[in-house]
Amino acid sequence: MIERDEDGLYVGEVPQLKACYSQGETIDELMINIREVIEMCLEELEEVETTTEFVGVQRLIV
């Protein structure tokens, strides 16, 4: 999931991985940063048993 914050930075989060998020000044920079964080989260995940399952993402416009 990617959002742009009030300062114009791109913030990325991987909801199915606990505390897996990063940021970048461009989407390309964010993709590099989030890839590193995903690798670290996956290494940690191997050590911890998880009970959650990713179901999907919905977009709601109000």
Residue frames as a rotation matrix with the C-alpha (Angstrom) as fourth column:
MET 1
0.594 0.805 0.000 0.00
0.805 -0.594 0.000 0.00
0.000 0.000 -1.000 0.00
ILE 2
-0.586 -0.792 0.173 1.43
0.799 -0.600 -0.037 3.41
0.133 0.117 0.984 -0.97
GLU 3
0.677 0.712 -0.183 0.33
0.732 -0.677 0.075 6.81
-0.071 -0.185 -0.980 0.28
ARG 4
-0.259 -0.719 0.646 1.79
0.550 -0.659 -0.513 10.29
0.794 0.223 0.566 -0.01
ASP 5
-0.029 0.212 -0.977 2.07
0.986 -0.156 -0.063 12.20
-0.166 -0.965 -0.205 3.27
GLU 6
0.835 0.479 -0.270 1.62
0.469 -0.877 -0.106 15.90
-0.287 -0.038 -0.957 3.96
ASP 7
0.248 -0.840 -0.482 5.32
-0.273 -0.538 0.797 16.55
-0.929 -0.066 -0.363 3.24
GLY 8
0.532 0.042 -0.846 5.11
-0.845 -0.051 -0.533 14.89
-0.065 0.998 0.008 -0.18
LEU 9
-0.625 -0.763 0.163 7.01
-0.759 0.643 0.102 11.74
-0.183 -0.060 -0.981 0.85
TYR 10
0.173 0.614 -0.770 5.78
-0.637 0.666 0.388 8.38
0.751 0.424 0.506 -0.39
VAL 11
-0.400 -0.192 0.896 5.06
-0.867 0.396 -0.302 5.95
-0.297 -0.898 -0.325 2.43
GLY 12
-0.074 0.318 -0.945 4.75
-0.606 0.739 0.296 2.25
0.792 0.595 0.137 1.72
GLU 13
-0.285 0.061 0.957 3.39
-0.878 0.384 -0.286 -0.46
-0.385 -0.921 -0.056 4.00
VAL 14
-0.547 0.149 -0.824 2.98
-0.335 0.863 0.378 -4.21
0.767 0.483 -0.423 3.65
PRO 15
0.095 0.688 0.719 -0.05
-0.933 -0.190 0.304 -4.91
0.346 -0.700 0.625 5.88
GLN 16
0.853 0.303 -0.425 0.49
-0.201 0.942 0.268 -8.67
0.482 -0.143 0.865 6.02
LEU 17
0.034 -0.886 -0.462 3.97
0.691 0.355 -0.630 -8.19
0.722 -0.297 0.624 7.54
LYS 18
0.762 0.310 -0.569 4.06
0.647 -0.408 0.644 -6.68
-0.033 -0.859 -0.511 11.03
ALA 19
0.552 -0.498 -0.669 5.89
0.052 -0.780 0.623 -3.31
-0.832 -0.379 -0.404 11.21
CYS 20
-0.281 -0.626 0.728 6.85
0.797 0.270 0.540 -3.51
-0.534 0.732 0.423 7.53
TYR 21
0.841 0.523 0.139 6.88
0.521 -0.715 -0.465 0.02
-0.143 0.464 -0.874 6.17
SER 22
-0.329 -0.937 -0.114 9.27
0.811 -0.342 0.475 2.55
-0.485 0.064 0.872 4.66
GLN 23
0.712 0.539 -0.449 9.33
0.249 -0.793 -0.556 5.85
-0.656 0.284 -0.699 2.82
GLY 24
-0.330 -0.822 0.464 11.02
0.849 -0.045 0.526 7.63
-0.412 0.568 0.713 -0.07
GLU 25
-0.441 0.098 -0.892 11.07
-0.155 -0.987 -0.031 10.94
-0.884 0.125 0.451 -1.89
THR 26
-0.335 0.358 -0.872 10.02
-0.936 -0.020 0.351 9.16
0.108 0.934 0.341 -5.12
ILE 27
0.750 0.632 0.197 8.14
-0.640 0.768 -0.025 5.95
-0.167 -0.107 0.980 -5.78
ASP 28
0.553 -0.626 -0.550 11.35
-0.116 0.596 -0.794 4.44
0.825 0.503 0.257 -7.21
GLU 29
-0.496 -0.745 0.445 13.23
-0.537 -0.139 -0.832 5.28
0.682 -0.652 -0.332 -3.99
LEU 30
0.066 0.619 0.782 10.35
-0.977 0.198 -0.074 3.89
-0.201 -0.760 0.618 -1.93
MET 31
0.865 0.301 -0.400 10.45
-0.419 0.873 -0.248 0.60
0.275 0.383 0.882 -3.89
ILE 32
-0.003 -0.944 -0.330 14.16
-0.120 0.328 -0.937 0.19
0.993 0.037 -0.114 -3.15
ASN 33
-0.608 -0.233 0.759 13.65
-0.714 -0.255 -0.651 0.98
0.346 -0.938 -0.011 0.53
ILE 34
0.303 0.819 0.487 10.57
-0.934 0.356 -0.017 -1.20
-0.187 -0.450 0.873 0.99
ARG 35
0.622 -0.158 -0.767 12.29
-0.290 0.863 -0.413 -4.17
0.727 0.479 0.491 -0.69
GLU 36
-0.498 -0.867 -0.020 15.04
-0.227 0.152 -0.962 -4.03
0.837 -0.475 -0.272 1.97
VAL 37
-0.491 0.387 0.781 12.45
-0.869 -0.152 -0.471 -3.84
-0.063 -0.909 0.411 4.75
ILE 38
0.623 0.738 -0.262 10.45
-0.763 0.646 0.004 -6.75
0.172 0.197 0.965 3.29
GLU 39
0.171 -0.650 -0.741 13.61
-0.125 0.731 -0.670 -8.90
0.977 0.207 0.044 3.26
MET 40
-0.796 -0.473 0.378 14.24
-0.389 -0.080 -0.918 -8.08
0.464 -0.878 -0.120 6.93
CYS 41
-0.104 0.855 0.508 10.60
-0.978 0.004 -0.207 -8.76
-0.179 -0.518 0.836 7.87
LEU 42
0.652 0.345 -0.675 10.65
-0.555 0.824 -0.115 -12.10
0.516 0.450 0.729 6.05
GLU 43
-0.347 -0.838 -0.421 13.83
-0.113 0.483 -0.868 -13.14
0.931 -0.254 -0.263 7.87
GLU 44
-0.793 0.104 0.600 12.16
-0.609 -0.180 -0.773 -12.33
0.028 -0.978 0.206 11.17
LEU 45
0.228 0.971 -0.066 8.95
-0.973 0.230 0.017 -14.08
0.032 0.060 0.998 10.11
GLU 46
0.128 -0.262 -0.956 10.85
-0.325 0.900 -0.290 -17.33
0.937 0.348 0.030 9.62
GLU 47
-0.833 -0.534 -0.144 11.62
-0.002 0.264 -0.965 -17.25
0.553 -0.803 -0.221 13.33
VAL 48
-0.759 0.626 0.177 8.04
-0.418 -0.261 -0.870 -16.46
-0.499 -0.734 0.460 14.46
GLU 49
-0.736 0.590 0.333 4.89
0.674 0.684 0.278 -18.49
-0.064 0.429 -0.901 13.80
THR 50
-0.886 0.445 -0.130 2.07
-0.456 -0.888 0.063 -16.38
-0.087 0.115 0.990 12.33
THR 51
-0.612 0.743 0.272 -1.68
0.552 0.647 -0.526 -16.96
-0.567 -0.172 -0.806 12.55
THR 52
0.076 0.652 -0.754 -2.99
-0.271 -0.714 -0.645 -14.20
-0.960 0.254 0.122 10.25
GLU 53
-0.316 -0.081 0.945 -3.92
0.803 0.507 0.312 -14.59
-0.504 0.858 -0.095 6.60
PHE 54
-0.829 0.002 -0.559 -4.10
-0.241 -0.903 0.354 -11.87
-0.505 0.429 0.749 3.94
VAL 55
-0.098 0.898 0.429 -7.64
0.557 0.407 -0.724 -11.62
-0.824 0.168 -0.540 2.58
GLY 56
0.018 0.103 0.995 -7.56
0.966 -0.257 0.009 -8.64
0.256 0.961 -0.104 0.23
VAL 57
-0.810 -0.254 -0.529 -7.66
0.365 -0.923 -0.117 -4.87
-0.459 -0.288 0.841 -0.19
GLN 58
0.148 0.897 0.416 -10.76
0.989 -0.145 -0.038 -2.78
0.026 0.417 -0.909 -0.77
ARG 59
-0.920 -0.359 0.157 -10.93
0.366 -0.930 0.017 0.87
0.140 0.073 0.987 -1.79
LEU 60
0.065 0.953 -0.295 -13.75
0.990 -0.099 -0.099 2.92
-0.124 -0.286 -0.950 -0.28
ILE 61
-0.798 -0.252 0.547 -14.50
0.386 -0.911 0.143 6.40
0.463 0.325 0.825 -1.54
VAL 62
-0.098 0.750 -0.654 -16.55
0.949 -0.127 -0.288 8.63
-0.299 -0.649 -0.699 0.75
